[in-house]
Amino acid sequence: MKFIDEATIYVKSGDGGKGCVSFRREKYVPRGGPDGGNGGKGGDIVIRASNSHNTLLDLRYNQHHVAKRGSHGQGSNRTGKDADDVQIVVPVGTVVKDAETGEVLADLAADGAVFIAAHGGIGGRGNASFATATHQTPRFAQDGIPGEERHLKLELKLLADVGIIGFPNVGKSTFISHVSAAKPKVADYPFTTLTPHLGVVRYGRDHAFVLADIPGLIEGASHGMGMGTQFLRHVERTKVLFHIIDISRADYESAEHDYEVINAELASFNSSLSAKTQVVAINKVDLPVTRERLKKEIDNFAQRGIKVLPFSAVTGEGVEQVIHAIAAALKDAKANE
């Protein structure tokens, strides 16, 4: 299934049914009086979050959602039938925004969470509702209230405890495939990962956390360079960031440089991202060039009070220590909520 994390839709709730103008017409009942019933309520447009969905793909191809109007009132004081609501099912973690203003209308972060995107119009009152002692034969009724309509932008933000960040090809996909059952594509060219992947990492006897593999970031990602601006939203919900650095690259300057570039992009996209707890690690220690540069980089980070963990996602060296460090950081982050 193709992963789609954005969709723009049009919603229109149902109009209220018209009230009825009617008078009793029965034998032996002269001047029976008004008996026009009220109109029924139009259908609502309801957006509901469900764990059964993990993409907004369906809404890319079904963009118009219109509810039916309520039935009109009838004689003999019969009220029109209310129209059925229209249900739109989205993945848990979907944010609903007004497409024109960008205002956040709802954040559906739990299974079963519901948002009424457009309220159906109330039915009009029939002439029986307007009868009074001084006006016993009203010959008018109300039209139903029109339903609401709007354009909505839906954005899916993955619900993960930990987000993996770093430049392209630092080994994010290899790591998540090593520690979980997730099987993202792994290759030696930039932007191998085109969509986010989720993996469940189990540690200890009864503990686990959800890890999100985000497509690689580059300088300028927060302004649309590369693919970063498309997927940075997926790390907004995470509690801990796992920052992977590769010092074996041909264009390597320093690990600190890579660290600062990625964090600058996070801060530029959303200042709260740069404030998240980070576990920093250097990958590919199985390569001789990484071994040569490793001690110097670890010492440089130590001077800034940042502990760096060396590991190899290919051979598994140091991966267990990395998992324990992430789990500890996650525990602290949850305790401080």
C-alpha positions as a LaTeX table, in Angstrom:
\begin{tabular}{lrrr}
\hline
Residue & $x$ (\AA) & $y$ (\AA) & $z$ (\AA) \\
\hline
Met1 & 0.00 & 0.00 & 0.00 \\
Lys2 & 1.32 & 3.44 & $-0.92$ \\
Phe3 & 1.99 & 5.69 & 2.06 \\
Ile4 & 0.10 & 8.98 & 1.73 \\
Asp5 & 0.32 & 11.44 & 4.61 \\
Glu6 & $-1.51$ & 14.48 & 3.17 \\
Ala7 & $-4.90$ & 15.02 & 1.57 \\
Thr8 & $-7.19$ & 17.96 & 0.88 \\
Ile9 & $-10.92$ & 17.28 & 0.85 \\
Tyr10 & $-14.19$ & 19.16 & 0.44 \\
Val11 & $-16.99$ & 18.47 & 2.92 \\
Lys12 & $-20.61$ & 19.61 & 2.82 \\
Ser13 & $-23.11$ & 18.66 & 5.49 \\
Gly14 & $-26.77$ & 18.17 & 4.66 \\
Asp15 & $-29.31$ & 20.98 & 4.59 \\
Gly16 & $-32.21$ & 20.89 & 7.02 \\
Gly17 & $-35.55$ & 19.79 & 5.60 \\
Lys18 & $-38.31$ & 22.33 & 5.01 \\
Gly19 & $-41.18$ & 22.74 & 7.42 \\
Cys20 & $-44.62$ & 21.87 & 6.07 \\
Val21 & $-47.66$ & 24.12 & 5.63 \\
Ser22 & $-50.70$ & 21.92 & 6.18 \\
Phe23 & $-54.18$ & 22.03 & 7.75 \\
Arg24 & $-56.31$ & 19.20 & 9.07 \\
Arg25 & $-58.81$ & 18.06 & 6.53 \\
Glu26 & $-61.12$ & 15.60 & 8.31 \\
Lys27 & $-64.83$ & 15.00 & 8.03 \\
Tyr28 & $-66.76$ & 16.48 & 10.93 \\
Val29 & $-63.70$ & 18.48 & 12.06 \\
Pro30 & $-64.29$ & 22.00 & 10.82 \\
Arg31 & $-61.44$ & 24.42 & 11.15 \\
Gly32 & $-59.06$ & 21.64 & 12.10 \\
Gly33 & $-56.15$ & 24.00 & 12.39 \\
Pro34 & $-52.52$ & 23.78 & 11.22 \\
Asp35 & $-50.75$ & 20.43 & 11.38 \\
Gly36 & $-47.60$ & 20.96 & 9.31 \\
Gly37 & $-44.61$ & 19.06 & 10.74 \\
Asn38 & $-41.00$ & 20.17 & 11.11 \\
Gly39 & $-38.24$ & 19.28 & 8.68 \\
Gly40 & $-35.55$ & 16.73 & 9.55 \\
Lys41 & $-31.90$ & 17.55 & 10.37 \\
Gly42 & $-29.27$ & 17.29 & 7.65 \\
Gly43 & $-26.46$ & 14.76 & 8.00 \\
Asp44 & $-23.17$ & 15.68 & 9.71 \\
Ile45 & $-19.71$ & 15.06 & 8.22 \\
Val46 & $-17.86$ & 13.10 & 10.91 \\
Ile47 & $-14.13$ & 12.35 & 10.82 \\
Arg48 & $-13.15$ & 9.35 & 12.97 \\
Ala49 & $-9.67$ & 8.04 & 13.75 \\
Ser50 & $-9.09$ & 4.30 & 13.56 \\
Asn51 & $-6.12$ & 1.99 & 13.99 \\
Ser52 & $-7.43$ & 0.02 & 11.03 \\
His53 & $-6.12$ & 2.72 & 8.67 \\
Asn54 & $-2.48$ & 3.74 & 8.24 \\
Thr55 & $-2.59$ & 6.02 & 5.21 \\
Leu56 & $-4.70$ & 8.80 & 3.71 \\
Leu57 & $-4.56$ & 7.16 & 0.29 \\
Asp58 & $-8.34$ & 6.66 & 0.02 \\
Leu59 & $-8.96$ & 10.38 & 0.49 \\
Arg60 & $-6.58$ & 11.28 & $-2.34$ \\
Tyr61 & $-9.05$ & 9.67 & $-4.76$ \\
Asn62 & $-12.28$ & 10.48 & $-2.91$ \\
Gln63 & $-12.09$ & 14.18 & $-2.18$ \\
His64 & $-15.75$ & 15.20 & $-2.08$ \\
His65 & $-17.92$ & 14.20 & 0.87 \\
Val66 & $-21.50$ & 15.46 & 0.85 \\
Ala67 & $-24.22$ & 14.44 & 3.31 \\
Lys68 & $-27.89$ & 14.22 & 2.38 \\
Arg69 & $-30.45$ & 16.78 & 3.46 \\
Gly70 & $-33.11$ & 16.10 & 6.03 \\
Ser71 & $-36.56$ & 15.06 & 4.80 \\
His72 & $-39.25$ & 17.73 & 4.59 \\
Gly73 & $-41.99$ & 17.91 & 7.20 \\
Gln74 & $-45.41$ & 16.52 & 6.36 \\
Gly75 & $-49.01$ & 17.00 & 7.35 \\
Ser76 & $-50.57$ & 15.41 & 10.43 \\
Asn77 & $-47.64$ & 16.84 & 12.44 \\
Arg78 & $-45.20$ & 14.37 & 10.93 \\
Thr79 & $-41.56$ & 15.43 & 11.37 \\
Gly80 & $-39.19$ & 14.76 & 8.49 \\
Lys81 & $-36.55$ & 12.05 & 8.91 \\
Asp82 & $-33.03$ & 13.11 & 9.94 \\
Ala83 & $-30.41$ & 12.33 & 7.32 \\
Asp84 & $-27.64$ & 9.86 & 8.05 \\
Asp85 & $-24.20$ & 11.19 & 8.95 \\
Val86 & $-21.26$ & 10.66 & 6.59 \\
Gln87 & $-18.28$ & 8.97 & 8.28 \\
Ile88 & $-14.73$ & 9.62 & 7.09 \\
Val89 & $-12.23$ & 7.18 & 8.61 \\
Val90 & $-8.62$ & 8.35 & 8.94 \\
Pro91 & $-5.49$ & 6.92 & 10.61 \\
Val92 & $-4.81$ & 7.67 & 14.25 \\
Gly93 & $-2.50$ & 10.68 & 14.38 \\
Thr94 & $-4.32$ & 12.71 & 11.71 \\
Val95 & $-4.45$ & 16.49 & 12.16 \\
Val96 & $-7.43$ & 18.29 & 10.61 \\
Lys97 & $-6.80$ & 21.84 & 9.39 \\
Asp98 & $-8.81$ & 24.50 & 7.61 \\
Ala99 & $-7.34$ & 24.43 & 4.11 \\
Glu100 & $-7.72$ & 28.19 & 3.64 \\
Thr101 & $-6.52$ & 29.56 & 6.99 \\
Gly102 & $-4.30$ & 26.73 & 8.19 \\
Glu103 & $-6.07$ & 26.72 & 11.56 \\
Val104 & $-5.83$ & 23.40 & 13.40 \\
Leu105 & $-9.38$ & 22.19 & 13.97 \\
Ala106 & $-8.72$ & 18.77 & 15.51 \\
Asp107 & $-5.88$ & 16.45 & 16.44 \\
Leu108 & $-7.14$ & 12.87 & 16.30 \\
Ala109 & $-4.40$ & 11.21 & 18.32 \\
Ala110 & $-6.39$ & 8.32 & 19.80 \\
Asp111 & $-8.27$ & 5.37 & 18.35 \\
Gly112 & $-11.95$ & 6.25 & 18.12 \\
Ala113 & $-11.41$ & 10.02 & 18.40 \\
Val114 & $-14.16$ & 11.90 & 16.56 \\
Phe115 & $-14.44$ & 15.37 & 15.04 \\
Ile116 & $-17.58$ & 16.80 & 13.45 \\
Ala117 & $-16.13$ & 18.60 & 10.46 \\
Ala118 & $-19.45$ & 20.04 & 9.27 \\
His119 & $-22.71$ & 20.15 & 11.22 \\
Gly120 & $-25.92$ & 19.35 & 9.40 \\
Gly121 & $-28.52$ & 22.07 & 9.12 \\
Ile122 & $-31.50$ & 22.09 & 11.49 \\
Gly123 & $-34.87$ & 21.39 & 9.92 \\
Gly124 & $-37.33$ & 24.24 & 9.49 \\
Arg125 & $-40.44$ & 24.47 & 11.66 \\
Gly126 & $-43.81$ & 23.61 & 10.18 \\
Asn127 & $-46.81$ & 25.91 & 10.45 \\
Ala128 & $-48.17$ & 24.00 & 13.45 \\
Ser129 & $-45.26$ & 25.43 & 15.46 \\
Phe130 & $-46.38$ & 28.99 & 14.73 \\
Ala131 & $-49.99$ & 28.68 & 15.84 \\
Thr132 & $-50.94$ & 30.98 & 18.71 \\
Ala133 & $-54.13$ & 32.13 & 20.34 \\
Thr134 & $-54.13$ & 35.27 & 18.25 \\
His135 & $-52.82$ & 33.68 & 15.04 \\
Gln136 & $-54.53$ & 30.33 & 14.72 \\
Thr137 & $-54.05$ & 29.70 & 10.99 \\
Pro138 & $-50.45$ & 30.49 & 10.06 \\
Arg139 & $-49.89$ & 29.87 & 6.37 \\
Phe140 & $-46.13$ & 29.84 & 6.42 \\
Ala141 & $-43.29$ & 27.57 & 7.53 \\
Gln142 & $-39.51$ & 27.79 & 7.76 \\
Asp143 & $-36.99$ & 26.57 & 5.26 \\
Gly144 & $-34.31$ & 24.32 & 6.68 \\
Ile145 & $-30.95$ & 25.82 & 7.69 \\
Pro146 & $-28.24$ & 25.16 & 5.06 \\
Gly147 & $-25.47$ & 22.75 & 6.00 \\
Glu148 & $-21.87$ & 23.82 & 6.50 \\
Glu149 & $-19.24$ & 23.43 & 3.79 \\
Arg150 & $-15.48$ & 23.84 & 3.87 \\
His151 & $-12.21$ & 22.61 & 2.46 \\
Leu152 & $-10.05$ & 20.66 & 4.89 \\
Lys153 & $-6.40$ & 19.68 & 4.84 \\
Leu154 & $-5.59$ & 16.40 & 6.55 \\
Glu155 & $-2.03$ & 15.72 & 7.71 \\
Leu156 & $-0.90$ & 12.43 & 9.18 \\
Lys157 & 1.73 & 12.56 & 11.91 \\
Leu158 & 3.02 & 9.14 & 12.86 \\
Leu159 & 2.63 & 8.11 & 16.48 \\
Ala160 & 6.09 & 6.92 & 17.48 \\
Asp161 & 8.07 & 7.12 & 20.71 \\
Val162 & 11.42 & 7.61 & 18.98 \\
Gly163 & 12.29 & 9.22 & 15.65 \\
Ile164 & 15.50 & 8.47 & 13.76 \\
Ile165 & 17.09 & 11.55 & 12.20 \\
Gly166 & 20.24 & 12.20 & 10.23 \\
Phe167 & 21.60 & 12.80 & 6.74 \\
Pro168 & 20.71 & 10.40 & 3.90 \\
Asn169 & 22.61 & 7.10 & 3.89 \\
Val170 & 23.79 & 7.24 & 7.50 \\
Gly171 & 22.21 & 3.83 & 8.13 \\
Lys172 & 18.77 & 4.67 & 9.54 \\
Ser173 & 16.94 & 2.02 & 7.54 \\
Thr174 & 19.59 & $-0.59$ & 8.24 \\
Phe175 & 19.29 & 0.12 & 11.96 \\
Ile176 & 15.50 & $-0.15$ & 12.12 \\
Ser177 & 15.57 & $-3.37$ & 10.09 \\
His178 & 18.18 & $-4.76$ & 12.52 \\
Val179 & 16.28 & $-3.99$ & 15.73 \\
Ser180 & 12.67 & $-4.53$ & 14.58 \\
Ala181 & 10.56 & $-6.44$ & 12.11 \\
Ala182 & 10.31 & $-3.42$ & 9.79 \\
Lys183 & 11.78 & $-4.05$ & 6.34 \\
Pro184 & 12.49 & $-0.71$ & 4.66 \\
Lys185 & 14.45 & $-0.61$ & 1.42 \\
Val186 & 18.20 & $-0.43$ & 2.01 \\
Ala187 & 20.59 & 0.80 & $-0.70$ \\
Asp188 & 23.73 & 2.92 & $-1.11$ \\
Tyr189 & 22.20 & 5.95 & $-2.82$ \\
Pro190 & 20.65 & 9.12 & $-1.35$ \\
Phe191 & 16.96 & 9.13 & $-0.41$ \\
Thr192 & 16.61 & 5.36 & $-0.49$ \\
Thr193 & 13.86 & 5.81 & 2.08 \\
Leu194 & 10.99 & 7.60 & 0.36 \\
Thr195 & 8.35 & 7.05 & 3.05 \\
Pro196 & 8.50 & 6.80 & 6.86 \\
His197 & 8.58 & 3.33 & 8.40 \\
Leu198 & 7.52 & 2.22 & 11.87 \\
Gly199 & 9.12 & $-0.59$ & 13.82 \\
Val200 & 8.48 & $-2.00$ & 17.29 \\
Val201 & 11.68 & $-2.49$ & 19.29 \\
Arg202 & 11.41 & $-4.98$ & 22.14 \\
Tyr203 & 13.91 & $-5.01$ & 25.00 \\
Gly204 & 14.03 & $-6.66$ & 28.39 \\
Arg205 & 11.21 & $-9.04$ & 29.24 \\
Asp206 & 8.09 & $-6.90$ & 28.79 \\
His207 & 9.25 & $-3.58$ & 27.36 \\
Ala208 & 8.98 & $-2.09$ & 23.88 \\
Phe209 & 8.91 & 1.23 & 22.07 \\
Val210 & 7.89 & 2.36 & 18.58 \\
Leu211 & 10.66 & 3.64 & 16.33 \\
Ala212 & 10.07 & 5.79 & 13.22 \\
Asp213 & 12.54 & 5.80 & 10.33 \\
Ile214 & 12.27 & 9.23 & 8.66 \\
Pro215 & 13.67 & 9.92 & 5.16 \\
Gly216 & 17.09 & 11.58 & 5.31 \\
Leu217 & 17.41 & 15.31 & 5.90 \\
Ile218 & 19.77 & 17.70 & 4.15 \\
Glu219 & 20.68 & 21.33 & 4.70 \\
Gly220 & 17.68 & 23.45 & 3.74 \\
Ala221 & 15.19 & 20.64 & 4.44 \\
Ser222 & 12.96 & 22.94 & 6.50 \\
His223 & 12.62 & 25.21 & 3.46 \\
Gly224 & 11.79 & 22.48 & 0.98 \\
Met225 & 15.19 & 21.14 & $-0.02$ \\
Gly226 & 15.34 & 17.39 & $-0.54$ \\
Met227 & 12.44 & 15.59 & 1.11 \\
Gly228 & 12.72 & 16.84 & 4.69 \\
Thr229 & 9.90 & 19.37 & 4.71 \\
Gln230 & 7.55 & 16.60 & 3.61 \\
Phe231 & 8.32 & 14.33 & 6.54 \\
Leu232 & 9.62 & 16.49 & 9.41 \\
Arg233 & 6.10 & 16.57 & 10.84 \\
His234 & 6.42 & 12.88 & 11.67 \\
Val235 & 8.99 & 13.55 & 14.39 \\
Glu236 & 6.86 & 16.23 & 16.07 \\
Arg237 & 5.01 & 13.66 & 18.22 \\
Thr238 & 8.10 & 11.68 & 19.22 \\
Lys239 & 9.49 & 11.97 & 22.73 \\
Val240 & 13.11 & 11.14 & 21.87 \\
Leu241 & 15.22 & 11.61 & 18.73 \\
Phe242 & 17.89 & 9.12 & 17.78 \\
His243 & 20.49 & 11.10 & 15.83 \\
Ile244 & 22.72 & 8.92 & 13.63 \\
Ile245 & 25.94 & 10.38 & 12.21 \\
Asp246 & 28.19 & 8.88 & 9.52 \\
Ile247 & 31.82 & 10.01 & 9.57 \\
Ser248 & 32.92 & 7.68 & 6.76 \\
Arg249 & 31.44 & 9.85 & 4.00 \\
Ala250 & 33.65 & 11.21 & 1.22 \\
Asp251 & 32.36 & 14.75 & 1.88 \\
Tyr252 & 32.87 & 14.39 & 5.63 \\
Glu253 & 33.80 & 17.61 & 7.49 \\
Ser254 & 33.16 & 16.71 & 11.11 \\
Ala255 & 30.52 & 14.95 & 13.16 \\
Glu256 & 29.83 & 18.23 & 14.96 \\
His257 & 29.10 & 19.91 & 11.63 \\
Asp258 & 26.55 & 17.24 & 10.69 \\
Tyr259 & 25.02 & 17.44 & 14.16 \\
Glu260 & 24.62 & 21.22 & 13.96 \\
Val261 & 23.17 & 21.19 & 10.42 \\
Ile262 & 20.45 & 18.68 & 11.30 \\
Asn263 & 19.55 & 20.48 & 14.52 \\
Ala264 & 19.36 & 23.80 & 12.70 \\
Glu265 & 16.84 & 22.29 & 10.29 \\
Leu266 & 14.78 & 20.91 & 13.17 \\
Ala267 & 14.71 & 24.30 & 14.90 \\
Ser268 & 13.82 & 26.07 & 11.67 \\
Phe269 & 10.88 & 23.75 & 11.04 \\
Asn270 & 9.61 & 23.75 & 14.64 \\
Ser271 & 11.49 & 25.14 & 17.62 \\
Ser272 & 10.11 & 22.39 & 19.86 \\
Leu273 & 11.94 & 19.74 & 17.83 \\
Ser274 & 15.39 & 21.03 & 18.73 \\
Ala275 & 14.41 & 20.90 & 22.42 \\
Lys276 & 13.66 & 17.17 & 22.35 \\
Thr277 & 16.00 & 14.72 & 24.05 \\
Gln278 & 18.52 & 13.29 & 21.61 \\
Val279 & 20.57 & 10.12 & 21.72 \\
Val280 & 23.58 & 10.73 & 19.46 \\
Ala281 & 25.43 & 7.84 & 17.84 \\
Ile282 & 28.09 & 7.30 & 15.16 \\
Asn283 & 27.32 & 4.43 & 12.80 \\
Lys284 & 29.51 & 2.24 & 10.57 \\
Val285 & 32.26 & 1.54 & 13.10 \\
Asp286 & 32.88 & $-1.65$ & 11.13 \\
Leu287 & 34.66 & 0.52 & 8.52 \\
Pro288 & 38.38 & 1.32 & 9.02 \\
Val289 & 37.92 & 4.99 & 8.12 \\
Thr290 & 35.31 & 5.37 & 10.86 \\
Arg291 & 37.59 & 3.67 & 13.39 \\
Glu292 & 40.36 & 6.15 & 12.57 \\
Arg293 & 38.19 & 9.20 & 13.14 \\
Leu294 & 36.03 & 7.88 & 15.99 \\
Lys295 & 38.04 & 8.81 & 19.10 \\
Lys296 & 38.57 & 12.41 & 17.99 \\
Glu297 & 34.85 & 12.89 & 17.34 \\
Ile298 & 33.79 & 11.30 & 20.62 \\
Asp299 & 36.23 & 13.56 & 22.51 \\
Asn300 & 34.93 & 16.67 & 20.71 \\
Phe301 & 31.36 & 15.90 & 21.70 \\
Ala302 & 32.44 & 15.05 & 25.26 \\
Gln303 & 33.80 & 18.59 & 25.63 \\
Arg304 & 30.27 & 19.83 & 24.92 \\
Gly305 & 28.79 & 17.40 & 27.46 \\
Ile306 & 27.27 & 15.16 & 24.79 \\
Lys307 & 27.80 & 11.41 & 25.02 \\
Val308 & 28.22 & 9.70 & 21.66 \\
Leu309 & 27.62 & 5.98 & 21.20 \\
Pro310 & 29.54 & 4.07 & 18.50 \\
Phe311 & 27.77 & 1.19 & 16.75 \\
Ser312 & 27.42 & $-0.74$ & 13.52 \\
Ala313 & 23.95 & $-1.40$ & 12.16 \\
Val314 & 25.43 & $-4.01$ & 9.82 \\
Thr315 & 27.38 & $-6.18$ & 12.27 \\
Gly316 & 25.31 & $-5.35$ & 15.36 \\
Glu317 & 28.31 & $-4.07$ & 17.34 \\
Gly318 & 27.16 & $-1.59$ & 20.00 \\
Val319 & 23.49 & $-1.87$ & 19.02 \\
Glu320 & 22.45 & $-3.26$ & 22.40 \\
Gln321 & 24.05 & $-0.29$ & 24.19 \\
Val322 & 22.24 & 2.06 & 21.81 \\
Ile323 & 18.86 & 0.42 & 22.56 \\
His324 & 19.45 & 0.71 & 26.31 \\
Ala325 & 20.41 & 4.40 & 25.95 \\
Ile326 & 17.27 & 5.13 & 23.90 \\
Ala327 & 15.09 & 3.25 & 26.39 \\
Ala328 & 16.58 & 5.19 & 29.31 \\
Ala329 & 16.10 & 8.54 & 27.54 \\
Leu330 & 12.51 & 7.58 & 26.69 \\
Lys331 & 11.80 & 6.65 & 30.30 \\
Asp332 & 13.13 & 10.02 & 31.51 \\
Ala333 & 11.16 & 11.90 & 28.86 \\
Lys334 & 7.91 & 10.19 & 29.88 \\
Ala335 & 8.62 & 10.86 & 33.56 \\
Asn336 & 9.05 & 14.58 & 32.84 \\
Glu337 & 5.80 & 14.96 & 30.89 \\
\hline
\end{tabular}
